[in-house]
Amino acid sequence: MPQPRKSLICLESTPYYHCVSRCVRRAYLCGVDELTGKCYEHRRQVIEDRALKLSTSFAIDICAFAIMSNHTHLVLHVNKAKALALNNDEVLARWHRFHKGTVLSRRYVDTKQRHTLSEAELKSVEALVKVYRQRLYSISWFMRLLNEYIARMANKEDECTGHFWEGRFKSQALLDEAALLACMAYVDLNPIRAGVAKTLETSPHTSIKRRIKAVKNNVQPKKLMPFIGSRERTHIGLRFELKDYLQLVDDTGRSIRQDKPGSISANSEPILTRAGLTEVSWQLMVNTIETQFSTSVSASILEHKKCA
């Protein structure tokens, strides 16, 4: 029996989540329909742009993503503290990028009309801001504004109505850094496992491709959660070195395709040791990240499954 969404997303347990959306009725999200020859490839860029645009307005960071022919993967980080730190004007401005809001909220953001609001109307605006602020760190609202947008576009192009997505998106809680790394690698390697790409830098519409393209210019993508290489909790970012992650994903991809483990450069600290996983455990997590763990993933859960 499916669990309610509120039981799957608990920010007190973890701010990291793996979200998967799949098409219903064997519809094409992207790619080329072999029966009709109709091409839907342009949707990949639309989905990527929409997700990245949402992340700049929401207090939600994108750690990894992959856009496949009939489903999407997103690894998200919820930054509740960021949403709570926004002032009223910032909250309304961010929400109005995707919704018109109400008559009162529009009058409030208009500096020429704000002074005309009564005390009761200002209190109503305060109540609206509270609601919008909560939505800005809600994964459900993030995915809703992404998937509804794509569904409307797809149904219009297909000249049909009805459901486009296979129910609500699937959500997995990533309970520790080992699970986060395994899931990110799993997502970034999706095109290679599907035979769509042969190398990470040619994997279409993935976060790993964006990171590799940026690192060639000695920068990190602005719209993806950065690797900060710091273990201090005061910094917001992925607490690993970007070069270690790129090496890790490349080595993991090679072992999956050629059935033999890769190796990390002897000049860098093994990231598997930092994550507290053995090579065997790492491969198991990457290969079974979606099939073996339905709602949450952690290193302790993995060890339990190995012992069972």
N, C-alpha and C positions, 0 to 999 in steps of 0.2 A: 504494500500500500504506500503510495507517495506520501512523503512528509511535507508538512506545510512549510512555505518559504521562510517564515520567521524562525523555524527551528534549524534551518540550513545555514542561515547567515547570522552569526553572532559576533559582533565586533569586539566583545570582551575576550573571545577566544583567539581570534586572529583577524587581521585586516586584509588578508590575501584570499582570493577566490578564483577558481577556474570555472568559466561559464561557457557552455556549449549550446548553440542553437542549430537545429536541423530542419530541413525543409520537409513538408508533408507531401503526400501524393506523388512522390518521386519527382517533384518539381526541380527545375534547374535554378540554383542560386546564381551560379556562374558557369563558365565553360560553354561547350557547344553541344546541342542536342543532336545525337547521332541519327535519330529518326527523322527529324524535320530539317536539320541543318541550321536551325536558328541559333545565332550566337548571343550569349549572355555575358560574354567576357568583360564588357564595360562595367558591369556591376561590381566587380572586385574593387576598382578604384573608388567607386561611390561609397561602398561599405567602409573601406579603409579611411577615407576622408571624413565620413560621418562619425565614426568611432573616435578618431583623433580630435575632431572638433568638439565632441561631447566632453572629452577628457579635459579640454582647456577651460570649460565652463563649470563642470562638476568638480567636486573635491574627490575625484577618483582618478588614479593614475593607471596607465596601461603598462604592464610589465612585459607582456608578450602577446602576440596575436598571429593567427594564420587564417586566411580566407580560402576555403576549399570549394569544390564544385557544388556541394549540396549542404554544407554546414560551415559554421564559423567557430573559432576558438579564441577566447580572450582570458588572459590572466590579469586580474584587476587588484589594485590596492586602494582601500578606502581610507582617506585622510580626514577623519571626522574633526580633528582639531582645527584643520584648515577651514572647514565650513563654519565652525563655531566662532572663528576669529574674524570672519567677514562682517563688515558693517551692513546696515540695512540697504544702503544704496548699491553696494556690491552684490548682495544677494538678489535684489530685484533685477539689476542689470544682467546678471548671469542667466536668471530664469527667463527673462524676456527675449533672450537670443533664440529660444526654441518655442516659447509660448507667449501669447499676447498678454497674458495676465488678466487682470480685471480693470474695470473703469477706474476704480480707486488707485490701484497700483500704478496705472499709467499716468494718472494725475499727479501722483506723488513723485514720480521720477522726472516729471516736467517741472523744472525750477520755477517756471512762470505761474504754475497752477498750485504748487505745493502749499503756499501760504493761504490759499483759499479753503483748505480742508479744515473741517471742524474738529474739535477734540475727539468726538465719537468716531469720526472718519479716520483720524490718525491712529486710534486704537485698533480699528479694523485692519488698517495697513500693517500694524505691528503683528497682529494675529496671522496675517497672510505671510509676512516675512518669516515667521516661525515655521509655518508649513513648508514654504519654499526652501528654507535652510535645511530642513530635514531631508527633503527630496534631493538636494545637491550632494548628499553623501549616501544616497540609497542606490544600491546596485539594481534593484527592481526597476526604479525609474530610469536609470541609465540604459538598461537593456530594453525597456519599453520604448524609449525615444529612438533607439537604434533600430529595433526590429519592426516597429510599426511603420517607420519611415521606409524601410526596405520593402515591406509587404505591400504597402500602397503603390510603390513604384513598380514592383513586379506584377501585381495584379493589373495595373494599367497597361503595362507592356504586353501581358499575356491575354488581355481583353477578357478577364474573368473575375469572379468574385469568390469569396470564401477564405478559408484558412490557408495561409502560405507556410507558416511555421508549425512544426510538430509539437503543439502544446507550448507551455512555457519553457524558457531556457533551463537547462540543467546546471546545477551549481554544486561545486565541490569546495569545501573549506580546506585550505592548505595550512596545516597546524604548526609547521616548523620550517626552518630554512632548507632542510633536506628535501621536503616535499615541494617547496616552492621552486627550487632549482630543477628537480626532476620534472615537474609539470611544465616549466618554461622550456626545457629542452625538448620535451615531448611535443609541445605546440610548435616550436620552431622547426622540428624535424618532420612535420606532417607532409609537406610536399615531396620530400625525398623518399619517405616510406611509400607514398602513393605513386612514385615513379614520375612525378611531374617535373622534378628538377634533379640534377646530378650533384650540384654543389650548393652550399649555403648561400653564397653570394648571388646565385641565380634562382633561388627559391622565390617565386612570385608572391607578392603581397604578404610578406611575413615581417615580423619585427626584427628577426635576425638579419635580413637583407638590409633593412634600414640602418641597423647598428653598424654593419660592415661598411656600408657606403659612407656613413658619417665618420667612422674611425679612420678611414683613409685620409680624411682631412683633419685628423687629430681632434675631433669633437664628438659629442654624443647627441643623438636626436633629441630635439627640444620637446617633442610631444610624447616621448616615452620616458618611463621612470628610469633615472640614471643609475649607473653603477658608481658608487662613491668610494668603495674600497675601505670603508671605515666601520669599525665595530661599535662606535659610540651611538647610543640611542637617541642623542640629540639631533642627529642628522637624518633627513628624510631621503631614502634611496636604498638601492640594493647593496647590501654590505659585502660585496665581493668585487674583485678587480675585473673590469670588462675583458681584458686579455685572457684571464683565466676562464671566464665563461665562454668566450668564443672558442678557445682551445678545447674546452670540455664538450661543447656541443659537436664540434667537428670530430673529435675522437669517438664520441658516442655514436654519431652517425655512421662512421666507418665500421664500428663493431657490429651494428645492426645489419648493415648491408653485406658485410663479408664474414660475419659470424666469428669475429675475433676481436679481442679488446684493443682499444687504442692506448696511448700513453701521453701523459702530460710532460711538457718540457722539464728536464732535470733542473733547470735554472729557476723554476717557479715552485712555490709551495703547492703540493697536491690539494686541489679543491675538495676532493672526496674525503680527505682526512679532516679538513676544516668543517665539512658538513656532517662528519661522524658516520660515514657509510663506507662499506667495503665495495670493491669493484662489482662483485656479484650482486650485492644489494642494489647498487646503482642501476645496473642493467635491468634488474627485475622491476624496479620502480618505473623506469622509462618505458619499458615494453608493455607494462600492464596498468599504466596510470589511469586509463579510463575504464578498462574492463573489470579490474579487480577492486577498485575503490569507488563505490557508488556516490557517496556524499562528502567524504572527507579523507584526507591523506596525511600521514605523518610517518616518521621513521619508526616510532614505537608500534604503530599498526602493522607496518611491513614486517618487523621482526616477529610479531605474533603470528602472522600468516606463514612465515618461514618455519616456525616451530610446530605449527599445527599439523 
